[in-house]
Amino acid sequence: MTETLIRPLADGFMQVGVFVALLVGVFAWLRRRYGTRLLALLERRRGFGPVVGALLGVSPGCAGALLLTPLYTRGAISFGTVVAGVAATMGDSSWVVFAAKPLTALKVHALLFATGLVTGYLVDALRLTPERLAGKQGKKEKREKREEEEAAAGERSTARELAGAGARTATGARTATGGGARTATATGGTRTIARAGASEGPLLRPVRIPATPLRTPFPSPASSTVPPAAAAAPAPAGNGLTPLGLVLWVVSALAALVAVPVAFQLVTQPALARLAGGWDPYLVLGTLGTVLCGVFLLAHRGTATHDDDGFSEQPPSVALAGGARELSLIVVWVSAIYLVWSLVEKLTGFDGSQLPLHGWIGVVVGACIGLIPGCAVQIAFTTLYLAGGMPMPTLMANAVSQDGDALLPLIARDTRAAVLTTVLTTIPALVVGAGMLLLL
């Protein structure tokens, strides 16, 4: 019961959620401290994006690659940068290899960095973006061009109306002749209207009409109908950090004190349990964190939020509230995938060892296993290599193909980009695995 249901829920928060929370917290501080200057820096160095992506991805674990997803969805980095990071990452499997074979791990990660770097630059050079491949780039350009033409036509029409109004004001009068016609004379702010041929007596009836200013579709700031108080109205309180969000951040901070030492193998879970008097803080805090994330999503479903470019300066409470929403979404996705895989393994007994893992078929199988999101399956697959159950080409095909936990937030935020990322990392995985088969 504990290993099948509770541990997957705890792992989702402790292996992924805690590090996402740390990154979100750091990003919120950077955003508060530097604001739009951070965006300007990233945009100036956009050409070095794949280098940055590969460096973040090749770092052990998933923390570096996880940072790329929010940056991409906010438009700060290119799609090739994301692909570079995802192709270079080995996820949490890297910890397993480093612990058992450090020199082998260094060689694997050097090859992963080179593969991610080349793949990222190729994706950017060929402009293999989700929008372009979906055939929507041309439609977007046509729509923008049509909107520009309509705006230009509106400006020309307004200019003609303003010119005509100016001409009528300069003349100061309009005179119409003929039977039954009326003569209208405009002077200052009054108009005198009379019928032609009636030059005297009571038939001449001047009518005073107050002058009204000419209305244009572009009102001046002084005549704007929006009150200054409304224009500067503060954001609704619903966008700030709620008590539930504050509890989630407190639990995340406590969980980090446990998850980080465990991830870096500085302490084991049984040792923590002994220090805590028999109860396992890893399982307790992890399960509590996942449950809180689910409750937070349910409590804030349908909550209206302001448009946000991801880099504008924000009050800390608003930034942390947005981070709590992002953290909750990722943790719920990760924990659900972990739980499903645990149930499949428990009910069917399938753990990957039943697959053919040698030769060309092994390379294909390794790349296909890498398509599975998350790190749980990949860690089990890497353990087979350390046990002698598969050769290096199969491991490399899996290492390049797998996206670790970095793909999970991309699935939640942009499914089309996540699918394309998976496809683009599978191709170099097959190439690298096949190349190693020929060379070794």
Backbone torsions as a table, in degrees:
resi	resn	phi	psi	omega
1	MET	NA	-50.1	-178.4
2	THR	-64.8	-47.6	-177.0
3	GLU	-71.5	-28.7	-176.1
4	THR	-85.2	-39.6	-173.7
5	LEU	-111.1	-45.8	-173.6
6	ILE	-75.7	-45.9	-176.0
7	ARG	-62.4	-42.2	176.6
8	PRO	-58.5	-38.9	178.1
9	LEU	-65.9	-40.9	178.8
10	ALA	-67.7	-41.0	-179.6
11	ASP	-63.0	-36.7	-179.7
12	GLY	-58.9	-37.5	-179.6
13	PHE	-85.3	-41.8	-173.9
14	MET	-78.5	-32.2	-178.4
15	GLN	-89.2	-24.8	-176.7
16	VAL	-122.9	-53.4	-172.3
17	GLY	-58.8	-41.6	-178.2
18	VAL	-61.6	-43.3	-178.3
19	PHE	-72.7	-33.2	173.6
20	VAL	-63.6	-42.0	179.4
21	ALA	-62.0	-41.7	177.9
22	LEU	-62.1	-44.1	-179.9
23	LEU	-66.7	-41.5	179.2
24	VAL	-64.2	-40.3	178.3
25	GLY	-63.9	-43.6	178.0
26	VAL	-63.4	-42.6	-179.4
27	PHE	-65.2	-38.5	178.3
28	ALA	-63.6	-39.6	177.8
29	TRP	-66.5	-44.4	178.2
30	LEU	-60.7	-39.5	-180.0
31	ARG	-65.6	-41.5	178.7
32	ARG	-67.7	-36.1	-175.2
33	ARG	-80.3	-41.6	-172.4
34	TYR	-114.2	-22.4	176.2
35	GLY	58.4	-131.1	-174.8
36	THR	-70.7	-12.5	177.4
37	ARG	-64.9	-31.9	176.7
38	LEU	-64.7	-42.8	178.0
39	LEU	-63.0	-41.5	179.8
40	ALA	-63.3	-39.0	178.5
41	LEU	-64.0	-44.6	179.8
42	LEU	-65.1	-37.6	-179.6
43	GLU	-70.6	-34.6	178.9
44	ARG	-66.7	-34.5	-177.6
45	ARG	-100.8	28.6	-174.5
46	ARG	-61.9	-31.4	-179.8
47	GLY	-66.2	-22.6	178.2
48	PHE	-92.5	11.1	-177.3
49	GLY	-54.4	-51.5	179.9
50	PRO	-59.6	-32.3	176.8
51	VAL	-64.5	-47.0	178.7
52	VAL	-62.9	-42.5	-179.9
53	GLY	-62.3	-43.1	180.0
54	ALA	-66.8	-37.9	178.6
55	LEU	-65.6	-42.8	177.7
56	LEU	-66.2	-40.3	-177.1
57	GLY	-69.5	-36.8	-175.1
58	VAL	-76.7	-13.5	176.7
59	SER	-63.3	141.3	-177.4
60	PRO	-57.1	143.0	-179.0
61	GLY	86.1	-167.9	-175.6
62	CYS	-109.5	-4.2	-171.6
63	ALA	-61.5	-45.0	-178.3
64	GLY	-63.9	-46.8	-179.2
65	ALA	-67.6	-31.2	178.9
66	LEU	-63.4	-28.3	-178.9
67	LEU	-67.1	-25.8	-173.6
68	LEU	-71.4	-32.5	-175.1
69	THR	-62.7	-51.9	178.2
70	PRO	-63.6	-32.1	178.0
71	LEU	-67.3	-37.7	179.7
72	TYR	-70.2	-45.1	-178.7
73	THR	-66.3	-21.0	176.0
74	ARG	-90.7	-1.6	175.7
75	GLY	82.7	14.1	-177.3
76	ALA	-82.9	-25.4	-178.6
77	ILE	-130.8	162.7	-178.4
78	SER	-81.4	166.5	177.9
79	PHE	-66.9	-33.6	177.2
80	GLY	-62.4	-31.3	177.3
81	THR	-65.4	-41.3	177.5
82	VAL	-64.0	-45.8	-179.4
83	VAL	-63.0	-39.1	177.8
84	ALA	-60.1	-44.6	-179.6
85	GLY	-66.9	-41.0	-177.9
86	VAL	-71.5	-37.0	177.8
87	ALA	-69.3	-31.2	-178.0
88	ALA	-82.6	-19.3	-174.8
89	THR	-80.6	144.9	172.6
90	MET	-113.3	5.5	178.2
91	GLY	63.2	-152.2	-179.8
92	ASP	-74.4	-9.3	175.1
93	SER	-62.8	-26.3	-178.9
94	SER	-62.8	-34.7	177.8
95	TRP	-62.1	-37.7	-179.2
96	VAL	-64.7	-44.0	-178.6
97	VAL	-69.9	-42.6	179.6
98	PHE	-61.8	-37.4	-178.3
99	ALA	-68.4	-35.3	-175.4
100	ALA	-93.4	-43.2	-175.8
101	LYS	-138.1	83.7	-175.4
102	PRO	-59.7	-44.6	-178.6
103	LEU	-64.5	-42.0	176.6
104	THR	-62.5	-38.8	179.8
105	ALA	-63.4	-38.9	178.6
106	LEU	-63.7	-42.0	178.9
107	LYS	-65.3	-42.9	179.6
108	VAL	-61.7	-43.3	-176.7
109	HIS	-73.3	-30.2	174.8
110	ALA	-64.7	-41.8	178.1
111	LEU	-68.7	-36.8	177.4
112	LEU	-63.5	-40.5	179.1
113	PHE	-62.7	-46.0	179.9
114	ALA	-62.7	-40.9	-179.7
115	THR	-65.6	-45.3	178.9
116	GLY	-63.2	-40.1	-179.3
117	LEU	-62.6	-49.5	-179.3
118	VAL	-64.7	-43.6	-179.2
119	THR	-63.2	-42.7	-179.6
120	GLY	-62.6	-44.1	179.7
121	TYR	-68.1	-35.5	177.0
122	LEU	-65.3	-41.0	179.5
123	VAL	-62.7	-43.5	179.0
124	ASP	-69.1	-38.8	-179.0
125	ALA	-66.4	-38.7	-179.6
126	LEU	-86.6	-4.0	-179.8
127	ARG	55.5	48.4	179.6
128	LEU	-85.7	71.0	179.2
129	THR	-98.8	157.2	178.3
130	PRO	-59.0	-38.3	-178.6
131	GLU	-66.8	-43.3	-177.4
132	ARG	-68.3	-41.9	-179.6
133	LEU	-71.0	-23.5	178.1
134	ALA	-83.5	-1.8	177.4
135	GLY	75.7	20.5	-176.4
136	LYS	-101.6	-8.3	-177.8
137	GLN	-67.5	-43.7	179.5
138	GLY	-63.3	-40.4	178.5
139	LYS	-63.2	-38.8	-179.9
140	LYS	-65.1	-42.7	-179.8
141	GLU	-64.8	-40.9	178.5
142	LYS	-64.1	-41.2	179.5
143	ARG	-63.4	-43.0	178.6
144	GLU	-63.7	-39.8	179.2
145	LYS	-65.2	-41.0	178.9
146	ARG	-64.2	-40.7	178.4
147	GLU	-64.4	-38.1	177.8
148	GLU	-64.9	-41.7	179.3
149	GLU	-64.4	-41.5	178.5
150	GLU	-64.6	-39.0	178.5
151	ALA	-65.4	-40.3	179.1
152	ALA	-65.6	-40.5	177.8
153	ALA	-63.2	-39.6	178.0
154	GLY	-63.9	-39.5	178.7
155	GLU	-65.5	-40.6	179.0
156	ARG	-64.5	-41.6	179.1
157	SER	-63.2	-41.7	178.7
158	THR	-65.2	-38.4	178.9
159	ALA	-63.3	-39.5	178.5
160	ARG	-65.0	-41.7	179.0
161	GLU	-62.8	-42.1	179.2
162	LEU	-65.8	-38.0	179.3
163	ALA	-65.9	-42.9	178.5
164	GLY	-63.2	-41.3	179.2
165	ALA	-64.3	-38.0	178.8
166	GLY	-66.5	-37.6	179.0
167	ALA	-65.4	-41.1	-179.9
168	ARG	-66.5	-36.1	178.9
169	THR	-68.3	-37.1	-178.8
170	ALA	-67.3	-41.3	178.7
171	THR	-65.6	-39.3	175.8
172	GLY	82.4	-10.1	-179.0
173	ALA	-158.6	154.0	172.4
174	ARG	-125.9	133.5	-178.2
175	THR	-122.5	124.4	178.0
176	ALA	-116.6	133.5	-179.2
177	THR	-115.1	163.4	179.9
178	GLY	119.5	163.8	-178.4
179	GLY	-60.4	130.0	174.1
180	GLY	74.7	-0.2	-178.4
181	ALA	-76.2	162.6	-179.5
182	ARG	-111.1	146.7	175.8
183	THR	-106.7	127.6	-179.3
184	ALA	-120.2	124.5	178.3
185	THR	-118.5	124.9	-178.5
186	ALA	-107.6	123.2	178.1
187	THR	-135.3	122.3	-179.9
188	GLY	60.3	-124.8	-179.4
189	GLY	-102.5	16.3	-177.9
190	THR	-125.9	151.7	173.5
191	ARG	-122.8	134.7	176.6
192	THR	-111.4	122.4	-175.8
193	ILE	-115.5	128.9	178.8
194	ALA	-147.6	156.7	178.7
195	ARG	-83.3	144.3	177.9
196	ALA	-64.8	142.6	-179.5
197	GLY	88.9	-12.1	178.5
198	ALA	-102.2	93.1	-173.5
199	SER	-100.7	-5.2	-177.1
200	GLU	-153.4	173.0	172.9
201	GLY	73.7	-164.1	-175.1
202	PRO	-73.0	-9.9	179.4
203	LEU	-69.8	-23.0	179.2
204	LEU	-85.4	112.4	-175.5
205	ARG	-123.8	97.3	176.5
206	PRO	-69.8	136.5	179.5
207	VAL	-120.1	124.8	179.7
208	ARG	-92.8	124.6	178.9
209	ILE	-122.7	121.0	179.7
210	PRO	-59.6	136.1	178.4
211	ALA	-71.5	142.2	178.4
212	THR	-119.8	142.2	-178.9
213	PRO	-67.7	151.7	178.2
214	LEU	-68.8	129.5	-179.7
215	ARG	-90.5	133.4	176.3
216	THR	-124.0	157.4	179.4
217	PRO	-72.6	-1.9	-179.7
218	PHE	-122.5	82.1	-178.1
219	PRO	-65.3	147.3	178.3
220	SER	-73.0	158.5	179.5
221	PRO	-57.8	-32.8	-177.9
222	ALA	-68.7	-29.8	-177.4
223	SER	-96.6	8.8	-179.2
224	SER	-62.3	141.3	-178.5
225	THR	-87.8	-2.0	-179.3
226	VAL	-85.9	118.8	-179.9
227	PRO	-63.2	144.3	179.4
228	PRO	-56.9	-35.8	-179.1
229	ALA	-64.9	-36.7	-179.7
230	ALA	-70.8	-36.8	-179.0
231	ALA	-65.6	-31.8	-177.6
232	ALA	-103.8	23.3	-177.7
233	ALA	-64.7	139.0	179.9
234	PRO	-72.2	160.8	178.4
235	ALA	-64.2	147.8	179.4
236	PRO	-59.0	151.8	-178.6
237	ALA	-63.9	-21.3	-179.3
238	GLY	-64.9	-16.7	179.4
239	ASN	-85.9	-7.1	179.9
240	GLY	-85.7	178.1	-178.2
241	LEU	-76.3	121.9	179.5
242	THR	-86.3	166.2	177.0
243	PRO	-56.8	-37.9	178.7
244	LEU	-64.9	-40.2	177.1
245	GLY	-64.7	-38.5	178.0
246	LEU	-63.4	-42.2	177.5
247	VAL	-61.7	-40.1	179.4
248	LEU	-62.3	-41.0	178.4
249	TRP	-68.4	-36.3	178.1
250	VAL	-65.0	-43.9	178.1
251	VAL	-64.0	-38.4	178.3
252	SER	-62.9	-40.0	178.8
253	ALA	-65.5	-43.2	177.8
254	LEU	-65.1	-40.9	179.9
255	ALA	-65.1	-32.6	179.1
256	ALA	-63.0	-33.0	178.6
257	LEU	-64.3	-21.9	179.0
258	VAL	-100.4	-44.9	-172.2
259	ALA	-68.4	-39.4	-177.1
260	VAL	-65.1	-49.4	176.7
261	PRO	-61.2	-36.1	178.6
262	VAL	-67.4	-41.1	-179.0
263	ALA	-64.4	-37.4	179.8
264	PHE	-90.0	10.7	175.5
265	GLN	57.3	34.8	175.1
266	LEU	-84.3	-20.1	178.8
267	VAL	-153.7	153.5	179.7
268	THR	-103.2	160.5	179.2
269	GLN	-64.6	-42.3	176.4
270	PRO	-59.2	-36.4	179.0
271	ALA	-67.0	-38.8	176.4
272	LEU	-63.6	-39.6	179.7
273	ALA	-63.9	-38.7	178.4
274	ARG	-66.6	-40.1	179.1
275	LEU	-66.9	-29.9	-177.8
276	ALA	-88.0	5.8	176.6
277	GLY	82.7	25.1	175.0
278	GLY	111.9	-26.5	178.6
279	TRP	-92.9	144.0	-173.7
280	ASP	-89.6	107.5	-179.9
281	PRO	-65.1	-27.1	178.6
282	TYR	-63.2	-49.9	-178.7
283	LEU	-69.3	-40.3	-176.5
284	VAL	-66.5	-52.1	-178.1
285	LEU	-68.1	-37.2	179.3
286	GLY	-65.1	-45.9	178.8
287	THR	-66.4	-41.7	178.1
288	LEU	-61.5	-42.4	179.4
289	GLY	-62.7	-43.6	179.4
290	THR	-64.4	-43.3	178.7
291	VAL	-62.3	-42.8	178.6
292	LEU	-61.7	-38.6	178.5
293	CYS	-63.7	-42.8	177.8
294	GLY	-64.0	-43.0	178.5
295	VAL	-64.3	-39.5	-179.8
296	PHE	-62.4	-43.9	178.8
297	LEU	-62.8	-42.1	179.7
298	LEU	-66.7	-39.4	-177.9
299	ALA	-70.8	-26.6	-175.9
300	HIS	-111.0	16.3	177.9
301	ARG	-68.2	137.0	179.8
302	GLY	77.9	5.3	178.8
303	THR	-71.0	126.8	-178.9
304	ALA	-73.9	136.1	177.1
305	THR	-127.3	153.1	178.9
306	HIS	-77.2	155.3	173.9
307	ASP	-59.3	137.6	-173.7
308	ASP	-141.9	125.7	178.9
309	ASP	-84.6	-3.8	177.3
310	GLY	87.6	-7.3	-176.9
311	PHE	-131.4	-13.9	178.7
312	SER	-63.8	147.1	-178.4
313	GLU	-64.3	138.7	-177.9
314	GLN	-135.0	154.4	170.1
315	PRO	-63.4	150.2	-178.8
316	PRO	-55.3	-39.3	-177.4
317	SER	-64.6	-40.1	179.3
318	VAL	-68.4	-41.8	179.1
319	ALA	-63.1	-42.7	179.5
320	LEU	-69.2	-33.3	177.0
321	ALA	-64.6	-44.2	176.3
322	GLY	-64.2	-38.3	176.7
323	GLY	-64.3	-36.0	178.5
324	ALA	-65.4	-38.7	177.2
325	ARG	-64.4	-44.4	179.5
326	GLU	-64.7	-44.1	178.6
327	LEU	-59.9	-45.9	-177.7
328	SER	-63.3	-42.3	-179.5
329	LEU	-62.1	-44.4	-178.6
330	ILE	-66.5	-45.8	-177.1
331	VAL	-63.2	-40.9	179.8
332	VAL	-63.1	-42.9	177.8
333	TRP	-62.5	-49.7	-176.9
334	VAL	-61.5	-48.0	-177.8
335	SER	-63.2	-37.5	178.4
336	ALA	-63.6	-42.8	179.2
337	ILE	-66.3	-43.8	177.6
338	TYR	-59.2	-41.7	-177.6
339	LEU	-67.1	-42.0	179.3
340	VAL	-62.8	-44.5	-179.8
341	TRP	-64.3	-38.7	178.4
342	SER	-62.6	-41.0	178.9
343	LEU	-67.8	-39.7	178.2
344	VAL	-62.3	-45.2	179.8
345	GLU	-64.4	-38.2	-178.6
346	LYS	-71.0	-40.2	-174.6
347	LEU	-82.7	-31.6	-175.3
348	THR	-108.9	-19.9	-177.2
349	GLY	79.4	5.7	-178.7
350	PHE	-82.3	122.9	178.4
351	ASP	-131.3	8.0	177.9
352	GLY	100.7	-21.6	-177.7
353	SER	-72.1	-14.1	-179.6
354	GLN	-80.2	-2.3	-174.9
355	LEU	-90.4	152.3	172.9
356	PRO	-72.2	125.4	-170.5
357	LEU	-122.1	10.9	-177.9
358	HIS	-115.7	153.5	175.2
359	GLY	70.5	-157.7	-177.8
360	TRP	-63.2	-37.6	178.6
361	ILE	-64.6	-38.1	178.8
362	GLY	-62.1	-39.1	177.7
363	VAL	-62.4	-45.2	179.4
364	VAL	-64.1	-42.3	179.6
365	VAL	-64.2	-43.4	178.6
366	GLY	-60.0	-42.6	178.3
367	ALA	-66.5	-37.6	-179.7
368	CYS	-70.1	-38.4	176.0
369	ILE	-61.7	-34.2	178.6
370	GLY	-64.6	-17.4	178.5
371	LEU	-69.8	-20.0	-178.3
372	ILE	-72.8	123.0	-178.9
373	PRO	-66.7	156.5	176.9
374	GLY	92.3	176.1	-175.5
375	CYS	-108.9	-14.6	-173.9
376	ALA	-60.0	-50.1	-179.3
377	VAL	-65.7	-39.4	-176.0
378	GLN	-68.4	-34.9	176.8
379	ILE	-64.5	-43.4	177.7
380	ALA	-63.1	-38.9	-179.8
381	PHE	-67.1	-40.7	179.2
382	THR	-66.8	-34.4	177.9
383	THR	-61.8	-32.1	176.6
384	LEU	-63.2	-36.9	177.6
385	TYR	-64.8	-45.2	-179.6
386	LEU	-64.8	-27.9	177.9
387	ALA	-84.6	1.2	179.6
388	GLY	84.7	15.3	-176.3
389	GLY	-85.3	-8.2	178.8
390	MET	-156.4	155.9	-177.9
391	PRO	-84.6	174.6	-178.7
392	MET	-62.4	-42.1	179.6
393	PRO	-56.4	-38.7	178.4
394	THR	-66.6	-41.0	178.4
395	LEU	-62.6	-42.9	-178.5
396	MET	-67.1	-39.8	177.4
397	ALA	-60.8	-39.7	178.1
398	ASN	-70.3	-39.7	-177.5
399	ALA	-64.3	-40.0	179.4
400	VAL	-74.0	-40.2	-175.8
401	SER	-71.4	-38.0	-175.6
402	GLN	-69.1	144.6	-178.5
403	ASP	-109.0	1.3	-179.0
404	GLY	59.3	-147.9	178.5
405	ASP	-85.1	-6.7	-177.4
406	ALA	-65.1	-27.2	-178.6
407	LEU	-77.0	-23.2	-174.2
408	LEU	-63.3	-48.1	176.6
409	PRO	-65.2	-28.6	178.1
410	LEU	-70.4	-34.4	175.4
411	ILE	-62.2	-41.8	-177.8
412	ALA	-70.6	-31.6	-173.3
413	ARG	-99.4	-34.2	-176.9
414	ASP	-151.8	89.3	-173.9
415	THR	-63.1	-39.3	-179.2
416	ARG	-63.0	-42.6	177.8
417	ALA	-65.6	-36.7	179.3
418	ALA	-64.7	-42.6	179.2
419	VAL	-63.9	-44.7	-179.9
420	LEU	-64.9	-38.2	177.6
421	THR	-60.7	-43.2	179.3
422	THR	-62.1	-43.0	179.1
423	VAL	-63.8	-44.6	-176.1
424	LEU	-69.6	-25.7	176.6
425	THR	-86.0	-19.2	177.9
426	THR	-73.0	-35.2	-178.7
427	ILE	-62.2	-54.2	176.9
428	PRO	-64.2	-25.7	176.9
429	ALA	-62.5	-44.6	178.0
430	LEU	-66.4	-38.9	-179.8
431	VAL	-65.1	-47.7	-179.7
432	VAL	-64.0	-44.9	179.0
433	GLY	-62.5	-43.1	178.5
434	ALA	-66.0	-40.1	178.2
435	GLY	-61.9	-39.7	178.9
436	MET	-69.0	-32.8	175.9
437	LEU	-62.5	-39.2	-178.7
438	LEU	-73.8	-32.6	-176.6
439	LEU	-85.3	-30.5	-176.7
440	LEU	-91.4	NA	NA
